[in-house]
């Protein structure tokens, strides 16, 4: 008879601002590598031929895919002529690209790439906001503790130390950590689940918590876990949450995003 053996509820913070030290380190890593960045850009796109092959032509092909072949503008231009015009415009922008690159990385007052470094410093707030609103909400950090992605992976790989790492808002519903993986696949399940939860969590945030997107991402998460679970011991992972079936998925409640885990043994 199937039995619920493990249950956990993890909350996802609304925002998790990064430490200023992390933001500063991000900016400094770019500025310290300014010379190397210039070299790589110049090596990748040294001339017009490389510009066309590596930037203009791929961009043109990608743009073509979004134009309806049956489209006609008010002036009567068809899709094919619009695509050709767009590609032609891209092909003629090499000089502008080259001039802009030289301007940004120009040596000023004996400082290489001074304008580039100023741009990086001006982007620190934007970088911090992005981390706060997205990445750190799911990963956590060394100072404030681990986020839901590593905690869930530890829980479902049977790491008993996870109980001491749970945050005040997290809840153990029943049981404890269990290793649901097939024999020999514990590392793959643990690493893969972190990645899957992160990708799905970001997709949900970008969708502004669309119920349809949540259901879609939960299906991906549970399909991954079902494929790697020990099916001789544990019930399959399914979406939506179902009695006597295992489950790992996001859900919204009163404007708060949570991750819920349920493990059912055969």
C-alpha positions in Angstrom: 0.0 0.0 0.0 1.4 3.4 -1.0 2.4 5.7 1.9 3.4 9.3 2.2 6.9 9.2 3.7 8.2 12.7 3.2 6.8 16.2 2.8 8.3 19.7 2.7 7.2 23.2 1.9 9.8 25.8 0.9 9.0 29.5 0.4 10.5 31.7 -2.3 11.4 35.2 -1.1 9.8 38.1 -2.9 13.3 39.6 -3.3 16.7 38.7 -2.0 19.1 41.6 -2.5 22.7 40.6 -3.1 25.5 41.7 -0.8 27.3 44.8 -2.0 30.5 42.9 -1.9 29.1 40.5 -4.5 28.0 43.3 -6.8 31.4 45.0 -6.5 33.2 41.7 -7.3 31.0 41.3 -10.4 32.0 44.8 -11.6 35.7 44.4 -10.8 35.9 41.0 -12.6 34.7 42.8 -15.8 37.0 45.8 -15.4 40.1 43.6 -14.6 39.4 41.6 -17.8 38.9 44.7 -20.0 42.0 44.0 -22.1 41.1 40.3 -22.6 37.5 41.2 -23.5 38.8 43.6 -26.2 41.2 40.9 -27.6 38.4 38.3 -27.8 36.0 40.7 -29.5 38.6 41.7 -32.0 39.7 38.1 -32.6 36.0 37.0 -33.1 35.1 40.0 -35.4 38.4 41.3 -36.9 36.8 42.5 -40.2 33.7 42.9 -42.4 33.8 39.2 -43.5 33.7 38.0 -39.8 31.1 40.6 -38.9 28.8 39.2 -41.7 29.4 35.6 -40.8 29.1 35.9 -37.0 26.6 38.7 -36.4 24.8 40.2 -39.4 23.8 36.9 -41.2 22.7 35.0 -38.1 20.7 38.1 -37.0 19.1 38.3 -40.4 18.2 34.7 -40.4 16.6 34.9 -37.0 14.6 38.0 -38.0 13.3 36.2 -41.1 11.7 33.5 -38.9 9.4 35.9 -37.2 8.0 37.4 -40.4 4.8 35.9 -41.7 5.4 34.9 -45.4 2.0 36.2 -46.3 2.7 39.7 -44.7 2.4 42.8 -46.8 3.1 46.4 -45.6 0.8 49.4 -46.3 3.1 50.4 -49.1 2.7 47.0 -50.7 6.1 45.5 -49.8 5.9 41.8 -49.3 7.7 39.7 -46.7 10.6 38.7 -49.0 11.4 42.3 -49.9 11.3 43.3 -46.2 13.6 40.5 -45.3 16.1 41.6 -48.0 15.9 45.2 -46.9 16.5 44.2 -43.3 19.5 42.0 -44.2 20.9 44.8 -46.4 20.7 47.3 -43.5 22.5 44.8 -41.2 25.3 44.3 -43.8 25.9 48.1 -44.0 26.3 48.6 -40.2 29.8 47.2 -39.9 31.4 50.6 -39.8 29.1 51.8 -37.1 29.8 48.7 -35.1 33.5 49.1 -35.5 33.4 52.8 -34.6 31.3 52.1 -31.5 33.6 49.3 -30.3 36.7 51.5 -30.7 34.9 54.4 -28.8 33.9 52.2 -25.9 37.3 50.6 -25.5 39.4 53.6 -26.2 42.4 54.3 -24.0 41.8 57.6 -22.2 44.3 59.2 -19.8 46.4 56.0 -20.2 43.5 53.9 -19.0 42.5 51.0 -21.3 38.7 50.9 -21.9 37.9 53.7 -19.6 34.4 54.2 -21.0 33.7 50.5 -20.8 34.6 50.5 -17.1 32.3 53.4 -16.5 29.5 51.6 -18.2 30.1 48.6 -15.9 30.0 50.8 -12.8 26.8 52.3 -14.0 25.2 48.9 -14.5 25.9 47.7 -10.9 22.4 48.7 -9.7 20.8 47.0 -12.6 22.8 43.8 -12.0 21.9 43.9 -8.3 18.2 44.4 -9.1 18.3 41.4 -11.5 19.9 39.2 -8.9 17.5 40.3 -6.2 14.4 39.8 -8.3 15.5 36.5 -9.9 18.6 34.4 -9.2 19.2 34.8 -5.5 15.5 34.2 -4.7 16.1 30.6 -5.7 19.7 30.0 -4.9 20.3 31.9 -1.7 23.9 32.7 -0.8 26.6 31.9 1.8 25.7 34.7 4.1 21.9 34.4 4.3 21.6 30.7 3.8 20.7 28.4 0.9 17.6 28.9 -1.2 15.0 26.5 -2.4 16.9 24.9 -5.3 19.8 23.5 -3.2 17.5 22.7 -0.3 15.0 20.7 -2.4 17.9 18.8 -4.1 19.4 17.9 -0.8 16.0 16.8 0.6 15.3 14.5 -2.4 18.8 13.1 -2.4 18.5 12.1 1.3 21.0 14.6 2.7 20.2 14.6 6.4 22.1 17.9 7.0 19.3 19.8 5.1 17.1 19.8 8.2 19.6 22.2 9.9 19.6 24.5 6.9 15.9 25.1 6.6 14.8 28.8 7.0 12.2 30.0 9.5 9.4 30.1 6.8 10.1 26.5 5.6 7.9 23.7 6.9 8.6 20.0 7.3 5.1 18.5 6.6 6.0 14.9 7.5 8.9 12.5 7.5 12.4 13.7 6.5 14.9 13.7 3.6 14.8 10.7 1.3 17.0 9.6 -1.5 14.5 8.9 -4.3 17.2 8.3 -7.0 17.9 5.1 -8.8 21.0 3.3 -7.5 24.1 5.2 -8.7 22.2 8.3 -9.9 22.1 10.4 -6.8 24.7 13.0 -8.0 22.8 13.3 -11.3 19.5 13.8 -9.6 20.9 16.3 -7.2 22.7 18.5 -9.8 19.9 18.1 -12.4 17.2 19.1 -10.0 19.0 22.3 -9.0 19.2 23.3 -12.6 15.6 22.3 -13.4 14.1 24.1 -10.4 16.2 27.2 -11.3 15.1 27.3 -14.9 11.4 26.7 -14.0 11.5 29.2 -11.2 12.9 31.9 -13.5 10.3 31.0 -16.2 7.5 31.4 -13.7 8.9 34.8 -12.5 9.2 36.0 -16.1 5.6 34.9 -16.8 4.4 37.0 -13.8 3.3 33.8 -12.1 0.9 32.7 -14.8 -1.0 29.6 -13.6 -0.5 28.0 -17.0 3.3 28.5 -16.8 3.4 27.1 -13.3 1.6 24.0 -14.4 3.9 23.6 -17.5 7.1 24.0 -15.4 5.8 21.7 -12.7 5.2 19.0 -15.4 8.8 19.3 -16.5 10.1 19.1 -12.9 8.0 16.0 -12.1 8.9 14.3 -15.4 12.6 14.8 -14.6 12.2 13.3 -11.1 10.1 10.4 -12.3 12.8 9.4 -14.9 15.5 9.3 -12.2 13.5 8.0 -9.3 13.9 4.4 -8.0 10.6 3.1 -9.4 10.9 -0.1 -7.2 10.6 2.0 -4.1 8.8 5.3 -4.9 5.6 6.3 -6.7 6.0 8.4 -9.9 6.2 12.2 -9.6 3.1 13.8 -11.2 1.6 17.3 -11.7 -0.8 18.4 -10.3 -0.4 17.3 -6.7 -2.3 14.0 -6.3 -3.0 11.9 -3.2 -0.7 8.9 -3.0 1.6 10.2 -5.9 4.9 11.9 -5.4 5.2 15.5 -6.4 7.6 18.4 -6.5 6.2 21.7 -7.8 5.7 25.4 -7.4 2.4 27.0 -6.3 1.1 30.4 -5.4 -0.8 31.2 -2.2 -1.8 34.7 -1.1 0.7 36.2 -3.5 3.6 34.1 -2.2 5.4 31.5 -4.3 6.2 28.2 -2.6 7.8 24.9 -3.6 6.0 21.8 -2.3 7.5 18.3 -2.1 5.7 15.1 -1.5 7.3 11.6 -1.6 5.1 8.5 -1.7 6.6 5.0 -1.2 5.1 2.0 -2.9 
